[in-house]
Amino acid sequence: MDHSAVLALYDRDLRERATPDGPGARIERSGTVVRQVADAQGWNGVLWSALDRAGADRAIQDEIAYFTGLGRAFEWKLYGHDRPADLGARLGAAGFRAEPEETLLVAETGRLALDAEPPAGIRLAQAADAAGVELVVAVHEKAFGTDGTRLRHRLLARLAADPGTVVAVVALAGDEPVSAARLELVPGTAFAGLWGGGTAEGWRGRGIYRALVAHRARVAAAHGYRYLQVDASAMSRPILQRLGFQALSTTTPYLYGS
């Protein structure tokens, strides 16, 4: 893989030319900043910027004023290769708080190891309706210890408005949901994204997460997507790299507001 070329394609198609990630959201460009604006349950934030040292602080203040004027908390999604090099420090000085850094991993679907199957006693099911979404949310809350209200809202809205662009999968042990994840297909690009992968404590280390990755990769390949991308935590990164994913950059959420 040509890392520089794929990263440039990623920046262009998924950031600079981003499309809304759900119904009711919109993409706006303000000078050298691209942002998404959604309702209070959706994702609001800065996706891409082309800033220099002279204009960075002014741009940061403009985005704070814009989103607070809408009454929205928001995220500035900062990548390790973004400029200026001290943009993270500038965001911190402006009142943003940094979440844990993740690694941007990308793989060519045609080169991935896709033969991983769920372990004995585990079956995978697609969550295509409200009942399925509740299973995904239940796993999310158990695996991450966070409230799943926003995830429920976004998944239900996406499945209702544009079901062909999202595939949610849950791993079941009998009737108990123990792991879940989703695949987001981005029409008009070469990229599909892996999101929300999580396994309940007590079920980790059995190969369930790996099976969910392989399942979603097969779906992406069947839809003709050349690349899979994921923001990987320190826990999932080794698993994904063993499957064939390669690190292209890092990404850090900088949050502003409650």
C-alpha positions as CSV (number, residue, x, y, z in Angstrom):
1,M,0.0,0.0,0.0
2,D,1.2,3.5,-0.9
3,H,0.6,5.1,2.5
4,S,0.9,8.7,1.3
5,A,-1.4,8.2,-1.6
6,V,-4.1,6.4,0.4
7,L,-4.0,9.0,3.2
8,A,-4.4,11.8,0.6
9,L,-7.4,10.0,-0.9
10,Y,-8.8,9.5,2.6
11,D,-8.4,13.2,3.4
12,R,-10.0,14.3,0.2
13,D,-13.0,11.9,0.0
14,L,-13.9,11.4,3.7
15,R,-12.9,14.7,5.2
16,E,-12.6,17.6,2.7
17,R,-15.4,16.3,0.5
18,A,-17.3,14.6,3.3
19,T,-21.0,13.7,3.1
20,P,-23.5,13.9,6.0
21,D,-23.4,10.8,8.2
22,G,-27.1,10.7,8.7
23,P,-30.5,12.2,7.9
24,G,-30.9,15.8,9.1
25,A,-27.1,16.4,9.2
26,R,-25.4,18.8,6.7
27,I,-21.8,19.5,5.7
28,E,-20.7,23.1,5.6
29,R,-17.4,24.7,4.5
30,S,-16.3,27.9,6.2
31,G,-13.0,29.2,4.8
32,T,-10.5,26.5,5.3
33,V,-12.7,24.4,7.7
34,V,-15.2,21.7,6.9
35,R,-17.7,20.8,9.6
36,Q,-20.8,18.7,10.1
37,V,-23.9,20.2,11.7
38,A,-26.6,17.9,13.1
39,D,-29.3,17.9,15.8
40,A,-28.3,17.5,19.4
41,Q,-28.4,13.7,19.1
42,G,-26.2,13.6,16.0
43,W,-22.4,14.2,15.5
44,N,-21.4,17.9,15.4
45,G,-17.9,18.8,14.7
46,V,-14.9,19.8,12.5
47,L,-13.9,17.1,10.0
48,W,-11.1,18.8,8.1
49,S,-9.1,22.0,8.1
50,A,-6.2,23.5,6.1
51,L,-4.9,26.0,8.6
52,D,-1.6,27.8,9.1
53,R,0.0,29.2,12.2
54,A,-1.3,32.7,11.4
55,G,-4.9,31.8,11.0
56,A,-5.4,28.8,13.3
57,D,-6.4,30.6,16.5
58,R,-9.0,32.7,14.7
59,A,-10.5,29.7,12.9
60,I,-10.7,27.9,16.3
61,Q,-12.6,30.8,17.8
62,D,-14.9,31.0,14.8
63,E,-15.9,27.4,15.2
64,I,-16.5,27.8,19.0
65,A,-18.7,30.8,18.3
66,Y,-20.6,29.0,15.5
67,F,-21.4,25.9,17.4
68,T,-22.1,27.6,20.8
69,G,-24.4,29.9,18.9
70,L,-26.4,26.8,17.8
71,G,-26.4,25.5,21.4
72,R,-24.3,22.5,20.3
73,A,-21.4,20.8,22.0
74,F,-19.0,19.7,19.3
75,E,-15.8,17.8,18.4
76,W,-12.7,18.9,16.5
77,K,-11.4,15.6,15.1
78,L,-7.7,16.2,14.9
79,Y,-5.4,13.9,12.9
80,G,-1.7,13.5,13.5
81,H,-0.8,14.9,10.1
82,D,-2.9,18.0,10.4
83,R,-1.3,21.4,10.4
84,P,-0.1,23.5,12.0
85,A,1.8,20.9,14.1
86,D,0.7,22.5,17.4
87,L,-3.0,22.5,16.5
88,G,-3.7,20.2,19.4
89,A,-2.1,22.5,21.9
90,R,-4.0,25.5,20.4
91,L,-7.3,23.6,20.8
92,G,-6.4,22.8,24.4
93,A,-5.6,26.4,25.1
94,A,-9.0,27.4,23.7
95,G,-10.9,25.2,26.1
96,F,-11.2,21.8,24.3
97,R,-10.5,18.6,26.2
98,A,-8.7,15.8,24.5
99,E,-10.0,12.2,24.5
100,P,-7.7,9.2,24.1
101,E,-5.7,9.1,20.9
102,E,-6.6,6.4,18.4
103,T,-4.8,5.1,15.3
104,L,-6.2,5.5,11.8
105,L,-5.8,2.0,10.2
106,V,-6.6,1.2,6.6
107,A,-6.6,-2.1,4.8
108,E,-7.2,-3.2,1.2
109,T,-10.2,-5.5,1.4
110,G,-8.6,-7.8,-1.3
111,R,-5.6,-8.4,1.0
112,L,-7.3,-9.0,4.3
113,A,-7.6,-12.4,6.1
114,L,-11.3,-12.9,5.9
115,D,-11.6,-16.5,7.0
116,A,-12.2,-15.8,10.7
117,E,-15.5,-17.4,11.9
118,P,-17.2,-16.9,15.3
119,P,-16.3,-19.4,18.0
120,A,-18.5,-22.3,18.9
121,G,-21.8,-21.2,20.4
122,I,-21.7,-17.7,18.9
123,R,-23.8,-16.7,15.9
124,L,-23.8,-13.4,14.0
125,A,-27.1,-11.6,13.2
126,Q,-27.7,-8.4,11.3
127,A,-29.5,-5.7,13.3
128,A,-31.9,-4.3,10.7
129,D,-34.9,-3.2,12.8
130,A,-35.7,-1.6,16.2
131,A,-35.3,-4.9,18.1
132,G,-31.9,-5.5,16.5
133,V,-30.8,-1.9,17.3
134,E,-31.7,-2.5,21.0
135,L,-29.3,-5.5,21.0
136,V,-26.5,-3.4,19.6
137,V,-27.2,-0.7,22.2
138,A,-27.2,-3.2,25.0
139,V,-23.7,-4.4,23.9
140,H,-22.5,-0.9,23.6
141,E,-23.5,0.0,27.1
142,K,-22.0,-3.2,28.6
143,A,-18.8,-3.0,26.6
144,F,-18.0,0.7,27.0
145,G,-20.0,1.7,30.1
146,T,-21.6,4.6,28.4
147,D,-25.2,5.6,27.6
148,G,-26.4,4.3,24.3
149,T,-29.2,6.9,23.7
150,R,-27.3,8.8,20.9
151,L,-26.3,5.5,19.2
152,R,-29.9,4.3,19.3
153,H,-31.1,7.6,17.7
154,R,-28.5,7.6,15.0
155,L,-28.8,3.9,14.0
156,L,-32.6,4.0,13.9
157,A,-32.6,7.2,11.8
158,R,-29.9,5.8,9.4
159,L,-31.7,2.5,9.0
160,A,-35.0,4.3,8.3
161,A,-33.6,6.9,5.8
162,D,-30.7,5.1,4.1
163,P,-30.5,1.4,5.1
164,G,-28.1,0.6,2.2
165,T,-25.3,2.6,3.8
166,V,-25.1,1.0,7.2
167,V,-24.8,-2.7,8.3
168,A,-25.1,-3.3,12.1
169,V,-24.1,-6.8,13.3
170,V,-24.5,-8.4,16.7
171,A,-22.9,-11.6,18.1
172,L,-25.3,-13.7,20.2
173,A,-24.6,-16.4,22.7
174,G,-28.0,-18.0,22.6
175,D,-30.2,-15.0,23.1
176,E,-27.6,-12.9,24.9
177,P,-25.9,-10.1,22.9
178,V,-22.2,-10.2,23.7
179,S,-20.5,-8.2,20.9
180,A,-21.6,-5.8,18.2
181,A,-20.3,-3.5,15.5
182,R,-21.3,-1.7,12.4
183,L,-20.1,-1.1,8.9
184,E,-20.7,2.2,7.2
185,L,-20.5,2.4,3.4
186,V,-19.6,5.7,1.9
187,P,-21.1,6.0,-1.6
188,G,-18.9,7.5,-4.3
189,T,-15.7,6.7,-2.5
190,A,-13.4,3.7,-2.2
191,F,-13.8,3.5,1.6
192,A,-16.0,1.7,4.0
193,G,-15.7,2.3,7.7
194,L,-15.6,-0.1,10.7
195,W,-17.3,1.5,13.7
196,G,-18.4,0.8,17.2
197,G,-16.8,-2.6,17.7
198,G,-17.1,-3.8,21.3
199,T,-17.4,-7.0,23.3
200,A,-18.8,-7.4,26.7
201,E,-16.4,-8.2,29.5
202,G,-16.2,-11.9,30.0
203,W,-16.5,-12.7,26.3
204,R,-13.3,-11.0,25.2
205,G,-10.3,-13.0,24.0
206,R,-12.4,-15.6,22.2
207,G,-12.1,-14.4,18.6
208,I,-15.5,-12.8,18.5
209,Y,-14.2,-9.3,17.6
210,R,-12.0,-10.8,14.9
211,A,-15.0,-12.6,13.4
212,L,-17.0,-9.4,13.3
213,V,-14.2,-7.6,11.5
214,A,-14.0,-10.4,8.9
215,H,-17.7,-10.5,8.4
216,R,-17.9,-6.8,7.8
217,A,-14.9,-6.9,5.5
218,R,-16.6,-9.5,3.4
219,V,-19.7,-7.3,3.1
220,A,-17.6,-4.3,2.1
221,A,-15.8,-6.4,-0.5
222,A,-19.1,-7.7,-1.9
223,H,-20.2,-4.0,-2.4
224,G,-17.0,-3.2,-4.3
225,Y,-15.2,-1.1,-1.7
226,R,-11.4,-1.2,-2.1
227,Y,-10.5,0.1,1.4
228,L,-11.6,-0.4,5.0
229,Q,-10.8,2.2,7.5
230,V,-11.1,2.3,11.3
231,D,-10.2,4.5,14.2
232,A,-8.6,1.8,16.4
233,S,-8.1,1.9,20.1
234,A,-5.0,0.5,21.8
235,M,-7.0,-2.7,22.5
236,S,-8.2,-3.3,18.9
237,R,-5.1,-2.1,17.0
238,P,-3.0,-5.4,17.4
239,I,-6.0,-7.6,16.3
240,L,-6.6,-5.4,13.3
241,Q,-2.9,-5.2,12.3
242,R,-2.7,-9.0,12.4
243,L,-5.6,-9.1,10.0
244,G,-3.7,-6.9,7.6
245,F,-4.6,-3.3,8.6
246,Q,-1.8,-0.6,8.3
247,A,-1.4,2.5,10.4
248,L,-1.6,5.8,8.4
249,S,-2.0,8.4,11.1
250,T,-3.5,9.1,14.5
251,T,-6.8,10.7,15.4
252,T,-7.7,12.5,18.6
253,P,-11.2,13.8,19.5
254,Y,-11.0,17.3,21.0
255,L,-14.4,18.0,22.7
256,Y,-15.9,21.4,23.4
257,G,-19.0,21.9,25.6
258,S,-20.9,19.4,27.8
